Amino acid sequence: MKTIYLAGGCFWGVGEYFSRILGVLQVTVGYANGHTKTPTYEEVCRKNTGHAETVELRYDPNRVSLETLICQYFKIIDPTAVDRQGNDRGRQYRTGIYYTEEAERAFISAMLQEEQKKHQAPIAVECLPLEKFYPAEEYHQEYLKKNPDGYCHISFESLKDLGAEKQAYPKPTPEEIRLRLTSEQFNVTQNAATERPFSGDYWYHTAPGSMWISSQGNAVYAHG
């Protein structure tokens, strides 16, 4: 897998947009390239932390290219806007592409130059190495999946240009499944393995209403 960080205004919509692209394996929203450690959402909004609302994309380059991701990125932002996207204003809503591999800098810069040819005003998208990234609070993760009617400043129409948007319930790839499961869970669910006897999370589970088998073979019930 490879990783790229994109800042494009409110991270709720940006994160949801890229989560729908085939080849994007994991999306995490958070705060990048500011001057404070472990910022909170309130601090980023009100205390001049210097952080940008940013989306961390982990993707399979054999299924989707960095070029494709950046092309789609340009379709959901106004690259000439300074410290604003949609209805949102503030330094935390600036646009930026933050890389972790120096070899990607020249490629990203070349794409920005090509994008500049489409605009009269200068492009305001940062092209910088990632300095810091802190995942946002849990309630921000997959926000629009949890809140389908929540605020979103972007359109998802350009996903149709790919012709490869994720279907409603496709089976994840083995790489995606490994991200979500422990090694034992992966082997049990994907390789027809079994847990070792007398082990596992629910062995000798004593929550009210549960049952386990004693060493004598008797069923034992836990009562509330």
C-alpha positions, 0 to 999 in steps of 0.5 A: 500500500501507499499513502497520500494526504489531501486537504480539501476543506471540511474533511467529512465530505473529502473523506467520504468521496475518496472512500468510494473509489476502488483501490482506496483501502483505508481513509482516516480524517485528521489534522496535518502540518500544524505547530501543536501536538494532538490537537482537538477539533475545537483547538483547530477551529479556534486556536490558530494551531496551523493544522489543516483538515486533512484526509489520509488515504491508504491505497493500492497503486495496482488498482488506483494511481496517485495520478487518478487520486489527484485528478479526482481531488481537483474535481472537488476543490476550488484550487484557487481559493485561499483558506476556504472551500464551500461555505467554510472559512479559515486556515484549517480549510486550506488546500494541500497535497502532503507527501511522505516520499520525496520521489513524489514531489516532482510528480505532484508539482507537475500535476499542479502546473498542469492544473494551473493552465486551467485557471487565470488566478494562481493556484493556492494548493500546497505541495509539501512533505507531511510533517505531522498528522493526527487522526481526528476524534472518532465521531469525525471518522466516516461521519457521513456514513453515520450521518447521511444528511450531515453537512457536505460541501462537495458533489459526488457526481465526478465519481461517475467519471471513474466508472469504477466507484465501489458498489454498495456491498462488494467483498473487500480485498484480502488486503482490506480484510487484513486491516480490519481483523487480527491474524487469528480472525483472518485465518478463521474467516478466510482460510477455514481455520479454527481457534485452539480449544479453550481459547478465544474471546468468548471462552469462559465468558461470564456476562449475564445470559452467557453459557460455557461448557465445563471441563466435565462437559456440563453446560454452565450458565452465567446469571445476572 
